[in-house]
């Protein structure tokens, strides 16, 4: 009683970073035909053997081009974690590999792909991790993209943000599937 008091203000950084990444991707993909969807559940992805729903999984963000079951889709998992100089944790890889497979279309021969976006203090090249079968053939691919937060935050509201958004969009390689692949007539990589 009578001692100093302090007030605190806490932010849930994981949720804040996810909202920031969602907004940033929305800006980056504006006008490209790729929709950015936050927290869209995949209710039918995990089922019992008899077809009944087992559980729902929900990627942080989905990138979608096209409509219906044949639409081109990719998941983005926003991680407010220090992955700039460390390997991605196995549980984050497992989660993204599951999303990649759940969102892949059976009529497209491309390897299912997902993205992990993490906070970084500098520019880093995208990192690629591939899940392979015993025979070496790829099952799923993850591209880890670091966001240089000091540079992006410094450019907000200015003309310097546009080139950064373009670079971010380019780091999502293969994001523009051939139009035919949306109809099942061709494959993309």
ChimeraX attribute file (.defattr): number of C-alpha atoms within 10 A of each C-alpha:
attribute: neighborCount
match mode: 1-to-1
recipient: residues
	/A:1	4
	/A:2	4
	/A:3	5
	/A:4	5
	/A:5	7
	/A:6	5
	/A:7	5
	/A:8	6
	/A:9	4
	/A:10	6
	/A:11	8
	/A:12	7
	/A:13	12
	/A:14	13
	/A:15	14
	/A:16	13
	/A:17	18
	/A:18	22
	/A:19	16
	/A:20	13
	/A:21	23
	/A:22	22
	/A:23	13
	/A:24	16
	/A:25	21
	/A:26	18
	/A:27	16
	/A:28	22
	/A:29	18
	/A:30	12
	/A:31	9
	/A:32	10
	/A:33	12
	/A:34	20
	/A:35	17
	/A:36	23
	/A:37	17
	/A:38	20
	/A:39	13
	/A:40	13
	/A:41	14
	/A:42	15
	/A:43	13
	/A:44	14
	/A:45	17
	/A:46	16
	/A:47	13
	/A:48	9
	/A:49	8
	/A:50	6
	/A:51	9
	/A:52	10
	/A:53	13
	/A:54	13
	/A:55	12
	/A:56	12
	/A:57	18
	/A:58	16
	/A:59	23
	/A:60	21
	/A:61	23
	/A:62	25
	/A:63	21
	/A:64	18
	/A:65	21
	/A:66	15
	/A:67	11
	/A:68	8
	/A:69	12
	/A:70	18
	/A:71	17
	/A:72	24
	/A:73	24
	/A:74	25
	/A:75	29
	/A:76	29
	/A:77	24
	/A:78	25
	/A:79	21
	/A:80	16
	/A:81	16
	/A:82	14
	/A:83	18
	/A:84	21
	/A:85	8
	/A:86	8
	/A:87	10
	/A:88	18
	/A:89	10
	/A:90	9
	/A:91	9
	/A:92	13
	/A:93	22
	/A:94	12
	/A:95	14
	/A:96	25
	/A:97	23
	/A:98	20
	/A:99	27
	/A:100	25
	/A:101	20
	/A:102	18
	/A:103	23
	/A:104	23
	/A:105	20
	/A:106	12
	/A:107	14
	/A:108	19
	/A:109	14
	/A:110	16
	/A:111	19
	/A:112	25
	/A:113	27
	/A:114	29
	/A:115	28
	/A:116	23
	/A:117	21
	/A:118	23
	/A:119	20
	/A:120	20
	/A:121	13
	/A:122	13
	/A:123	14
	/A:124	14
	/A:125	11
	/A:126	17
	/A:127	16
	/A:128	12
	/A:129	14
	/A:130	18
	/A:131	16
	/A:132	12
	/A:133	10
	/A:134	7
	/A:135	6
	/A:136	9
	/A:137	11
	/A:138	14
	/A:139	16
	/A:140	22
	/A:141	21
	/A:142	22
	/A:143	20
	/A:144	26
	/A:145	25
	/A:146	24
	/A:147	21
	/A:148	17
	/A:149	15
	/A:150	13
	/A:151	16
	/A:152	15
	/A:153	10
	/A:154	11
	/A:155	15
	/A:156	11
	/A:157	10
	/A:158	8
	/A:159	9
	/A:160	13
	/A:161	18
	/A:162	15
	/A:163	12
	/A:164	17
	/A:165	18
	/A:166	13
	/A:167	12
	/A:168	18
	/A:169	15
	/A:170	13
	/A:171	18
	/A:172	16
	/A:173	12
	/A:174	11
	/A:175	21
	/A:176	15
	/A:177	15
	/A:178	15
	/A:179	15
	/A:180	11
	/A:181	19
	/A:182	22
	/A:183	16
	/A:184	15
	/A:185	11
	/A:186	14
	/A:187	16
	/A:188	16
	/A:189	14
